[in-house]
Amino acid sequence: MPRIPPDIEDCSIYLYPTKSDAKSGESAGGSGFLLGVATEYKPRQLGWHLYVVTNSHVIREGACRVIRLNTRDGFDVLSTEDGSWVHHPFGDDLAACRISPLDVHRFSFVEYERLLSRDQVYNNRVVVPGMDVFLVGRCFSRDGKQRNTPTVRMGNVAQLPDEPIPHLRGIDQEGFLVEMRSIGGSSGSPAFVFVKYAEMKSVSPSVQPSGLQITWKDDWMLLGVNWGHIRKREKVFQNIDGATRETDFFIEGNIGMACVVPAWKLTELIDSEPLQTQREEEDHRRRNGPVDGLAVSD
């Protein structure tokens, strides 16, 4: 597997139910990450629209709307309102919230252009089963107390989103299966896939008869957002007077298959009317002056 991109861990954020939970680093909560969309007004010169992305169930069922974001010497706690979050228009397990980090914050973000598309999977075969995947998110008991210390997990694409995966919400969620253990608290973590692309340049026919030299480069894209794992129910048996008897109890096991909402579902969310309108209004204001708290691209 290639080396993961530098600073990619800095895109990770944690989510908690309350400020006190965030400050003390309680176990309850979820994960998320920062996504950047280049402003349409002088793209990449004035900056980016930044969003915190996570699962919808982290925000709604989990009521985890307090963001813990690293600073240069620790962490900061940011509260958000329920109305600040926009959920996927068709019910997929995704939610996003506009955020404006400051100079004191230490962060990176995933560029919108790195979101994998459906066409790239099913027509161009950019991603196929077996390809290397890495996930960046929270690991309970090792998540960092003085600052967010995300964990990197490695795996591979096990199954394409050909058939929906039953979701605890009672919906059928389109998603990848990834051979990787997902646990409580990692919901909302970004899952990345390593891809290869061909770089072509003209060369002398003495070097290459075709006049073209092809070099294969390693790159990465956002595969999607982790939302859970496949569970298996195991019956509990009891030994009574030397006889093994079945009980009415079950233990739910984790079979090591993470469920990942495809990145093109995130594209649908980011391109939905509420967020598009929000960006257009901000770009309009930028024409008349800088926006406070805007994260400017290096």
C-alpha positions as a printed Julia matrix, in Angstrom:
298×3 Matrix{Float64}:
   0.0     0.0     0.0
   1.35    3.51   -0.84
   2.09    5.99    1.94
  -0.98    7.96    3.0
  -1.0    11.66    2.01
   0.79   14.05    4.38
  -1.45   15.92    6.85
  -4.53   13.88    5.84
  -5.16   13.14    9.53
  -5.75   16.87   10.1
  -9.0    16.68    8.13
 -10.49   14.55   10.93
 -12.79   16.06   13.6
 -14.72   14.58   16.53
 -18.39   15.1    17.43
 -19.95   14.99   20.91
 -23.4    15.45   22.49
 -22.31   18.31   24.8
 -19.46   20.76   25.37
 -18.51   19.07   28.63
 -18.32   15.7    26.85
 -16.05   17.22   24.21
 -13.76   18.88   26.75
 -13.39   15.75   28.85
 -13.17   13.41   25.85
 -16.09   11.2    26.84
 -16.64    8.0    24.87
 -20.02    9.04   23.46
 -19.9    10.62   20.05
 -18.86   10.17   16.44
 -16.36   11.19   13.81
 -16.35   13.54   10.85
 -14.05   15.4     8.48
 -13.61   18.66    6.63
 -14.51   19.02    2.96
 -13.58   22.04    0.84
 -15.43   23.44   -2.18
 -13.5    26.13   -4.1
 -15.29   29.46   -4.27
 -16.72   30.16   -7.73
 -15.59   33.77   -7.41
 -11.97   33.72   -8.58
 -11.62   29.96   -7.83
  -8.75   29.01   -5.49
  -7.64   32.61   -5.09
  -9.95   33.83   -2.34
 -10.41   30.48   -0.64
 -12.82   27.67    0.0
 -16.24   26.93    1.38
 -15.55   24.45    4.19
 -17.97   21.89    5.59
 -17.95   19.4     8.43
 -19.24   16.12    7.01
 -20.52   13.18    9.05
 -23.37   10.69    9.11
 -26.92   11.94    9.46
 -27.49    9.44   12.29
 -24.63   11.01   14.29
 -26.47   14.36   14.2
 -30.08   13.2    14.51
 -30.23    9.97   16.51
 -26.93   10.63   18.28
 -27.57   14.36   18.85
 -23.81   14.92   18.52
 -23.59   18.51   17.29
 -20.55   19.74   19.25
 -17.39   19.78   17.13
 -13.93   19.21   18.59
 -11.3    20.62   16.25
  -7.55   20.7    16.81
  -5.69   23.95   17.36
  -1.95   24.46   17.1
  -1.49   23.64   20.8
  -4.59   21.65   21.78
  -8.22   21.62   20.71
 -11.22   23.95   20.39
 -14.88   23.14   21.02
 -17.51   24.55   18.65
 -21.26   24.21   19.23
 -23.68   24.01   16.31
 -27.45   24.19   16.1
 -29.58   21.42   14.64
 -30.74   23.83   11.92
 -27.15   24.42   10.81
 -26.93   20.86    9.47
 -28.18   19.94    6.02
 -29.07   16.27    5.53
 -29.01   14.28    2.32
 -32.06   15.18    0.23
 -32.99   11.54   -0.47
 -32.4    10.13    3.01
 -28.9     8.71    2.64
 -26.89    8.68    5.87
 -24.99   11.95    5.36
 -25.08   15.46    6.84
 -22.96   18.6     6.39
 -22.53   21.89    8.23
 -20.75   25.06    7.06
 -17.75   25.95    9.24
 -15.26   28.83    9.28
 -12.02   27.78   10.98
  -9.69   30.48   12.28
  -5.93   30.93   12.16
  -5.57   29.21   15.54
  -7.05   25.97   14.2
  -4.9    23.22   12.76
  -6.71   21.49    9.93
  -6.61   20.2     6.39
  -9.53   19.29    4.16
 -10.56   17.0     1.34
 -11.07   18.85   -1.93
 -14.45   18.42   -3.63
 -12.65   17.28   -6.81
 -11.43   14.14   -5.02
 -14.94   12.75   -4.54
 -15.29    9.49   -6.44
 -18.14    9.45   -8.98
 -20.49    6.64   -9.92
 -19.28    6.88  -13.53
 -15.67    6.35  -12.45
 -16.67    3.09  -10.75
 -19.15    1.56  -13.16
 -17.97    2.89  -16.52
 -14.26    3.68  -16.15
 -13.49    0.98  -13.57
 -11.25    3.34  -11.61
 -12.14    1.37   -8.46
 -12.59   -2.4    -8.39
 -12.76   -4.97   -5.56
  -9.42   -5.59   -3.87
  -8.09   -2.03   -4.09
  -6.41   -0.53   -1.01
  -8.51    1.64    1.31
  -7.61    3.63    4.41
  -9.92    5.25    6.93
  -9.14    8.16    9.26
 -11.29    8.5    12.38
 -11.8     8.15   16.07
 -10.83    5.07   18.09
 -12.31    4.91   21.57
  -9.78    4.9    24.44
  -7.05    5.94   21.98
  -8.68    9.07   20.56
  -6.49   11.61   22.37
  -7.29   13.62   25.49
  -5.14   16.75   24.99
  -5.89   16.89   21.26
  -7.68   14.8    18.63
  -5.45   11.89   17.7
  -7.24   10.07   14.87
  -6.47    6.47   14.01
  -5.68    5.24   10.5
  -7.15    1.85    9.57
  -6.21   -0.1     6.45
  -8.29   -2.45    4.34
  -9.54   -3.11    0.85
 -12.67   -2.76   -1.26
 -14.61   -5.98   -0.69
 -17.79   -5.27   -2.63
 -19.11   -2.55   -4.92
 -22.49   -0.91   -4.17
 -24.39   -3.31   -6.43
 -26.97   -4.19   -3.77
 -28.14   -1.91   -0.94
 -27.18   -2.63    2.67
 -29.94   -2.77    5.32
 -29.54    0.23    7.65
 -30.66    0.41   11.29
 -32.88    3.32   10.27
 -34.95    0.85    8.29
 -33.69    2.05    4.92
 -31.68    0.33    2.22
 -28.42    2.26    2.04
 -26.34    2.19   -1.12
 -22.79    1.46   -0.07
 -19.42   -0.16   -0.46
 -18.33   -3.02    1.75
 -14.74   -2.61    2.92
 -12.67   -5.33    4.57
 -11.91   -3.21    7.62
 -13.15   -3.22   11.2
 -15.49   -0.34   11.99
 -16.48    0.28   15.62
 -18.71    2.65   17.57
 -17.45    6.22   17.36
 -15.95    5.85   13.87
 -19.25    6.66   12.16
 -18.68    9.64    9.89
 -15.02    8.85    9.18
 -13.75    9.41    5.64
 -12.69    6.32    3.71
 -10.09    6.88    0.97
  -9.08    4.6    -1.88
  -5.73    4.54   -3.63
  -6.02    4.77   -7.42
  -3.59    4.88  -10.33
  -3.66    7.2   -13.3
  -1.6     7.4   -16.47
   0.61   10.42  -17.08
   1.67   10.76  -20.72
   4.42   12.88  -22.24
   5.98   13.15  -25.68
   9.39   11.56  -26.1
  11.76   10.82  -28.92
  10.8     7.8   -31.07
  14.23    6.43  -30.21
  13.06    6.17  -26.6
   9.52    4.98  -27.36
   8.45    4.09  -30.92
   4.96    5.48  -30.31
   6.42    8.86  -29.35
   4.5     8.71  -26.05
   5.84    7.62  -22.68
   3.29    6.49  -20.09
   4.08    6.66  -16.38
   1.65    5.28  -13.83
   1.15    7.53  -10.79
  -0.37    6.72   -7.41
  -3.15    9.01   -6.21
  -6.1     8.86   -3.83
  -9.79    9.72   -3.85
 -12.59    9.82   -1.31
 -14.34    6.46   -1.56
 -17.09    7.58    0.82
 -18.14    7.95    4.46
 -18.12    5.1     6.97
 -21.48    4.57    8.66
 -21.26    1.2    10.39
 -20.44   -2.47   10.05
 -22.05   -5.79    9.2
 -23.22   -7.56   12.33
 -23.77  -11.23   13.02
 -26.04  -12.46   15.81
 -24.67  -15.38   17.8
 -26.89  -17.38   20.15
 -25.9   -17.63   23.82
 -25.84  -21.12   25.34
 -25.83  -22.03   29.0
 -24.33  -25.07   30.7
 -26.69  -26.47   33.33
 -25.75  -29.67   35.19
 -23.4   -30.65   32.39
 -25.96  -30.09   29.66
 -25.64  -27.25   27.13
 -28.92  -25.46   26.56
 -29.9   -22.67   24.22
 -31.05  -19.39   25.81
 -33.15  -16.52   24.48
 -30.11  -14.21   24.46
 -27.88  -13.15   21.58
 -24.49  -11.48   21.17
 -23.97   -9.21   18.2
 -20.55   -9.72   16.63
 -18.59   -7.52   14.23
 -17.52   -9.57   11.19
 -14.99   -6.94   10.06
 -16.89   -5.48    7.12
 -17.27   -1.7     7.2
 -20.2    -0.05    5.38
 -19.33    3.08    3.39
 -21.79    5.55    1.83
 -20.41    6.23   -1.7
 -18.74    9.59   -2.31
 -21.21   10.4    -5.11
 -23.92   10.55   -2.46
 -21.87   13.25   -0.74
 -21.68   15.07   -4.09
 -25.49   15.02   -4.19
 -25.6    16.55   -0.71
 -23.0    19.25   -1.39
 -24.72   20.12   -4.69
 -28.2    20.24   -3.09
 -30.12   23.5    -3.24
 -29.65   24.63    0.39
 -25.85   24.37    0.25
 -25.58   25.76   -3.29
 -27.67   28.77   -2.28
 -25.5    29.27    0.8
 -22.33   29.29   -1.31
 -23.82   31.69   -3.86
 -24.76   34.14   -1.1
 -21.29   33.95    0.43
 -19.61   34.45   -2.95
 -21.82   37.5    -3.51
 -20.65   38.96   -0.2
 -17.02   38.24   -1.08
 -17.26   40.48   -4.1
 -17.81   43.34   -1.68
 -15.08   42.44    0.81
 -13.5    39.61    2.78
 -15.57   37.2     4.85
 -14.65   36.95    8.52
 -13.17   33.59    9.4
 -12.71   32.52    5.8
 -10.08   29.8     5.44
  -7.78   31.0     2.67
  -5.99   28.5     0.48
  -2.2    28.39    0.64
